[in-house]
């Protein structure tokens, strides 16, 4: 269990949304935290992708054309 103290204006906003929507404070805070963590994870993934792409470009390694990859996948999954 996690207990946090919110600034009064933030708490008032949550209380207002709770009253207007009929949703519990717990549900609203959980949703806000879930969204924050999902966005955080997306940013981390984007930073990792940028880093890996930079490393790939700096390595001088030659990429595989999409058409070649797609043809291989099509052949592998042909029915």
C-alpha positions in Angstrom: 0.0 0.0 0.0 1.2 3.5 -0.8 0.1 6.6 1.0 0.8 10.0 -0.5 0.0 13.6 0.4 -1.3 15.6 -2.5 -1.2 19.4 -2.8 -4.7 20.7 -1.8 -5.5 22.0 -5.3 -4.8 18.5 -6.8 -6.8 16.8 -4.2 -9.7 19.2 -4.8 -9.6 18.4 -8.5 -9.7 14.7 -7.8 -12.6 15.2 -5.4 -14.4 17.3 -8.0 -13.9 14.7 -10.7 -15.0 12.0 -8.3 -18.3 13.8 -7.5 -19.0 14.6 -11.2 -18.3 11.1 -12.5 -19.3 8.9 -9.6 -15.9 7.2 -9.7 -13.9 6.6 -6.5 -10.8 8.6 -5.7 -8.9 5.3 -5.6 -10.0 4.5 -9.2 -9.2 8.0 -10.5 -5.7 8.1 -8.9 -5.0 4.6 -10.1 -5.9 5.6 -13.6 -3.7 8.7 -13.4 -0.8 6.7 -12.2 -1.3 4.0 -14.9 -1.4 6.7 -17.6 1.8 8.3 -16.2 3.6 5.0 -16.0 2.5 4.0 -19.5 3.7 7.4 -20.9 7.0 7.0 -19.0 7.5 3.5 -20.4 6.8 4.8 -23.9 9.4 7.6 -23.5 11.9 5.1 -22.2 11.2 2.8 -25.2 11.6 5.8 -27.6 14.9 6.8 -26.0 16.2 3.2 -26.2 15.1 3.0 -29.9 16.9 6.3 -30.7 20.1 5.1 -28.9 20.0 1.7 -30.7 19.4 3.3 -34.1 22.3 5.7 -33.4 24.6 2.8 -32.4 23.5 0.9 -35.6 24.3 3.9 -37.8 27.6 4.5 -36.2 28.6 0.9 -36.5 28.6 1.1 -40.3 26.6 -2.1 -40.5 24.4 -2.5 -43.5 20.7 -3.0 -42.9 18.4 -5.5 -44.5 16.0 -4.0 -47.0 12.3 -4.3 -45.9 11.4 -6.1 -49.1 13.9 -8.9 -48.2 12.6 -9.2 -44.7 9.0 -9.2 -45.9 9.7 -11.8 -48.5 11.3 -14.0 -45.9 8.3 -13.6 -43.6 5.8 -14.3 -46.3 7.7 -17.5 -47.3 8.0 -18.6 -43.7 4.3 -18.1 -43.1 2.9 -19.2 -46.4 0.0 -21.5 -46.2 
